[in-house]
Amino acid sequence: MATTNTLPQMTDEQRAQALAKAGAARRQRAEMKVLLKTGSLTIAEVFAQADEDDIVAGTKVFPLLASMPRMGKIKAKRLMEELEISESRKIRGLGRRQREDLLATFS
């Protein structure tokens, strides 16, 4: 007998709050990527923010690296393979060695 996962029933107000929260998270992640792209934010600062902010900690590493200056999707993918980081890994899921390797790469 298979079990199905159903979403909890939400009121219209709860749904609106969830949508607003998700939108704010997307905006925060997009702003962070723009700041990385322009050089206004470093990867070390992102890691420091991730220790305190769940939204930053939940950001996937691949789009973060792809938004670094002079680092596109191809170079980001190669770097992640070289450092043995899964493409689906989030910042909070990085090990100590993986963080250190990324910091060394962008320092």
Buried (B, 14 or more C-beta within 10 A) or exposed (E): EEEEEEEEEEEEEEEEEEEEEEEEBEEBBEEBBEBBBEEEBBBEBBBEBBEEBEBBBBBBBBBBBBBBEEBEEEEBBEBBEEBEBBEEBBBEBBEEEBBEBBEEBBE
